[in-house]
Amino acid sequence: MKIWYSVLNCGDGSAYPIFCESEKLAEIHQKYQFEGWGESCVGYLEVESDSPIAVKGIQTVEEEIEETKEEMDYDNGHELKEKLKILEELLKEKEENGRGTI
C-alpha cells in the first residue's frame, strides 16, 4: 500500500506533509498550493502488512474540492477555477472506478 503525500510550504520557513488518497491528488495539491517549491515535493510511504491497514487523516478529493470552494470565496482567480475543474474530473474518475479511490 502506498500512502502519497505533498509537502506544504507554509511560507514562514515551516513545512508539513499532506497525506493524499492518490498520487494524482498529491500532484494537484503540490501544483496549486499558495506558496510552492522550486521542484516537486510529492512522494509516498510504502506500507506492507498481512492484515488490513486503516490510515486516518488522508486528504480525499472530496475534501480538496470543498477546501478549494472555500478559498474561492476569498479569491476567485483563474488558477482556483482551473484547480476545481481538475479536481471535479478526478472525482468523476474516482466515482467511475467504483473502488472509492483513484
Stockholm file with secondary structure:
# STOCKHOLM 1.0

chainA/1-102         MKIWYSVLNCGDGSAYPIFCESEKLAEIHQKYQFEGWGESCVGYLEVESDSPIAVKGIQTVEEEIEETKEEMDYDNGHELKEKLKILEELLKEKEENGRGTI
#=GR chainA/1-102 SS CEEEEEEEECSSSCEEEEEESSHHHHHHHHHTCSSCCSSCCEEEEECCCSSCCCCCSCBCHHHHHHHHHHHHTTCCCHHHHHHHHHHHHHHHHHHHHTSSCC
#=GC SS_cons         CEEEEEEEECSSSCEEEEEESSHHHHHHHHHTCSSCCSSCCEEEEECCCSSCCCCCSCBCHHHHHHHHHHHHTTCCCHHHHHHHHHHHHHHHHHHHHTSSCC
//
